[in-house]
Amino acid sequence: MAEPKDIVVIGGSAGAIEALTKLVGRLPPDLHAAVFVVVHTFPVGDSMLPAILSRGSTLTAQIPKDGDPIECDRIYVAPKDCHLLIEGGRIKLSSGPKESGHRPAIDPLFRSAARAFGQRVVGIVLSGTLDDGSAGLRLIRRHGGTAIVQDPREALFPQMPLNAIDAAHPQHVAPIVEIAQLIASHTAPKRKGGEQAEAMTEALNPNGGQTPIGADDIAGHPTGIACPECHGVMWAAEDDESPEFRCRVGHAYSSEGFLEAHAESVEAALWAGVRALEEQASLTRHLSGKADRRGDRLSAARLQERSDASNQQARMIEAMLLTRAAKPA
């Protein structure tokens, strides 16, 4: 008989809170499992998610502290601006580099759970955009765990479930009501209260993955593409258990996340180019005026022509950016 599951990890983004509230409200009060939740949030203000989940569930939802033991019949919600990880039977909070532009991110939680608890893990991807969680869900399944994805037809934002299905080939694709039933059926009957889950592996590093990166080159091969956050070289992974792209200091991206972040970096660079050209136009126009006042008409005309050219180039780039923004995604 398969080993019972007692670690449930759930990740989502846009549209996930509604699905998550519905899901935990259908979990049985005698659930013998610890539930870990990462939902992409902005790193401002205190999260109201534990209170929202506790109101709709018989389980207690809370934001854990670093080093807390893992207890069943609890819902642990990732705090703002921290990765939520599982390390040696305890909870680890990390302020390590962002993954796919997020902290907390879903993949670090999924990776750490897979490596610490193996086949005892149930991983679930809910509504959201891009593909955070896809690689982590694939790793959960590879380590013998159960992979579940919300039915994209039900999800408010189906891109994250669709990417997870494509990457992880989950055992189950189901609506929220059925996911709750699957969790209940995969977890063991409740044992005596206050029980703690014990991990099967050694402690992991703060990012739930590779050895901390120092001066040496990291695993994989350099891409020649700059990190969107720190502008260092990105490395492409050569295995299926690491983030697909990672820079020297640890910023990590899935394929879709990297493409989106790189596109945002390109847009930011182009707007910076508009700003620089406008500054150049302003400077040369000022110098043209000074040359004209001292009677140097030739220099004044040359500088004014340069100012006009810079301004024209700025308008061309601006028009391209505005046209791109007006097109549907």
N, C-alpha and C positions, 0 to 999 in steps of 0.2 A: 504494500500500500504506500502511496506517495506520502512524503513527510508533510504534516500540516503547515499551513502558512501562518505566520504570526507577525509579519512586517508588511504593512500596506503603504506604498508610496504613491502619491497622487500629484500630478503636475498639470498646470493649465495657464492660460493667459486670458486674452479678451473673451468675455462670455463665460468664463469658467466659474465665477463665484455663484452664479445662479445654478449651474449644474452641480457644483460641489454642495451647496446648501440642500438641494434636493436629494443628493446621494447620501450624505451623512444622516439626514432625517429618516432614512429607511434602513439604517444599520441596526442590528439587534442590540439590546442593552447588555447581553452576555457575550458580546464579541470578544474573543480571545486573540486580540491583535493590537499592536500599536500602529496608529495611522499618522503618516507624515505628509504634510501638505506644503507645496510651493506654488504660489500664484504670483506671476509677475506684477510688481507694484512699483510705484514711485517711492524713492527713499526719503519721504517727508511725512511727518506726523506719525501718530501711533496707530497701528493696525487695529481696525474694528472687527477683523475677520474672526478671531477667537470668540468674541461675544456673539456674533451672528451665528456661527456654527453651534455654539453651546445652546442657544435658544431653540434651535430646531432639532437637536439631537439628544439622546439619552447619554451620550458620551461627553466627557469634559474636554473642551478645547482650550489650549493654552499656548503661549509663546515660551519655549523652553529657555533654560540658561545653559551656557557652555558647561559640559561635564555632567549634566543631569543623567541619571540612569534611565534606561528605556523601560517604561511600564506599559503593560497592556491596558486596554480600555481607556486609552488617552488619544487625543488628536493633537499632534504637535504642529504648530503653524510657524513657518519660517518668519523670523523677524525682519524688519526693514533693513535693507542694505547689508545683509549677511547671508552667506550660503548656509543651508541647513544640511548637515552631514551625519552619518552614522559611523562611529569609530569604536570598535572593540566593545560593543554592548552599551555604549554611552552616546550621548548626543554631542556633536561638535558643531560649534558656530564659527564660521571663518569669514574674515574680511579680505580673503584672497582676491586675485584679479577677477574681473567680470567674465562671464561666459556668454557668448552671443549677445553682448551688450547688457546683460542682466546680472544683478546680484540682489536677491537670490536668483539662481538659475535652477532649472529642473534637472539637467544632466548630471551635475555634481552629486545631487541627492541620490539619483537612480544608480549611478556608478558605485557610490559608497555602500549603498544597500546591497547591491548584487555581490560585491566583493566580501562584505561582512557576513551576509546571511544566505547567500546562494539560493537554493530551491525553496527556501522559506519565505521568499518575497513575492508579493503581488504588486505589479507596477501598472499604473493607470494614467493614461493621457486623456485630458478633457479638451474642451473648446479652446481655440487660440489661433494665433497667426505664426507663420514661419515654422521652424522645426526643432526648437528646443525640446528635449525629452526623447526624440526619436532614437538617437544613438544610445542613450541610457536604457531605454526600453529594450533595445536589441541586446544589450549586455545582460539585462535581467533574464531574458529568455535563454541566452547562451549559458548562463550559470544555473539553469534548471528552474528558474522562477516562472511565474505566470504573467503574461502580458495581456492587458485589456485596453481597448481603445473605445472611446465614446463614438457611437454611430455618427459619421459626418453629416448625415441627413438630419440629425437632431441638433447638432452643435450650432450655436449662433455663429461661430467662426470655424469653418470646417478645415482650414488649411493645416493646422497642427495635427488633428486626427488623421487626415489623409497622408501627411508625411510620415507619421508614426506607423501607419499601416504599411506603407511602401518600404520603410526601412527595417521594421522589426518583425513583420509577418506575425502579428499577435495571435494567440490562441482564440481570443474572443473579440468581436466587434459588436457592441450592443448599446442599446439606449440606457439611460441612467437607472431606471427601475430594475432592469436585468443585471446591471453592474453591481448594484447593492446585493442582489440575490447571489451573484457569483462570489462576492467577497464573503458572504455568510457561509456559503457552501465550501469554500476553500480554507477557511480558518477552523482551528480545532475548538472543541467545546471548552468553555471557561473552566480553568482550574482555580485554586484558591486565590483570593484577592491579593492585590499588591505584587503579583508575580512580575519578575523582570526578565526581559529577553536577553539571552546570552549569545554573543557573537561567536562565529566559528573561525575567524581569521585574525591576523595581526592588525594592529592599529594602522590606519591609513594616514597619509599626509593631509594637511589642511584643505587641499583642493579636491580630495577624494579621488586622486588619480596617480599621476606620476611623481617621481622623486622631485623635491623642490629644485628649481632651476638656478644654477649659479653662472659662473663664467663660461662653462663648457657649452658646446653646441648641444641642443636638445635632440631627442629621438625624432626620426623622420628625415625629410630632406627639405632644404630651403626652397621657397617658392619664388623669391625675387619680388614678392608683393609685400608692401608695408602694412603693418598692423594699423587698423583704423584708429586705435586709441593712443598708442605710444610711438607709432611710426617705425618700430623695429621690424626686422625681417620676420615673416611668418614661415613656420615649418608645417609641412603636410605630413600627417601621420601615416605610418606604414603598417599599422595594425587596426583592427576593428574595435579595440577596447579603449582607445584614446580619443579625445576630441579631434575632429578632422583637421583643424588648423589651430596652431598655438604659437605664440611669440616667445621670445626668450624669457620675459618676465612673468608669463603665465596667462595673458589674455587669450581666451580660447573661443573658438567659433565652430558651429556646425556649418555645413556647406551653404544652406540657405541663409543662415544668420550672417555668415561672412560676406556673401554676395550683397545682402541688404546693407550691412554696415559699410562695405566698400562703396556702394552707391551713394550713401549719405556722405561719406568722406569726399567723394568726387564733387558732389553738389556744394559742400562747404568750401572746397578749394576753388570752385568756379565763382562762388559769391565773393570769396576773398580776392579773386582776380578782378572782379568788378570794382570792389572797393579800392584796390591798388591802382587800377587804371583811372578811376575818378580822382584819386589823390594826385596822380601824375598830371592829369589834365588841369587840376587846380593849381599845382605848383608851376607848371609851364605857363599857364595863363598869367599868374602873378609876375613871373620873370619877364614875360612879354610886355606887361604894363610898365615895369621898371625900365626896360630897354627903350620903350617908346618915349617915356618922360625924359630920358637923357638924350634923346635925339637919334638913337641907333635904330632906325627904321628897318634895316635889313635883319638884324637879330630879332627885333620885335615880331616881324612877319614870320620868320622861321620858327620861333617859339610858339606863336599862335597857331601855326599849322600843326605843330606837334601836339599842342593841347587839343585841337579839334580831332586829330587822329585818335588820341587816347580816349577821348569822350565817345567817339564813334565805335571803337572797339568794345568799350564798356557796355554801350547800348545793344550791340550785337549779342554779347554773351548774356546780358540780362533778358533780351527777347527770347533767346533759346531756352533759358531756364524757366521763364514764365510760360512758354508754350508747352514745355515738358510737364509743368505742374498742372496745366489745364487739361491734359489728356487723362482719360480714366485709367485706373491702375489695372 
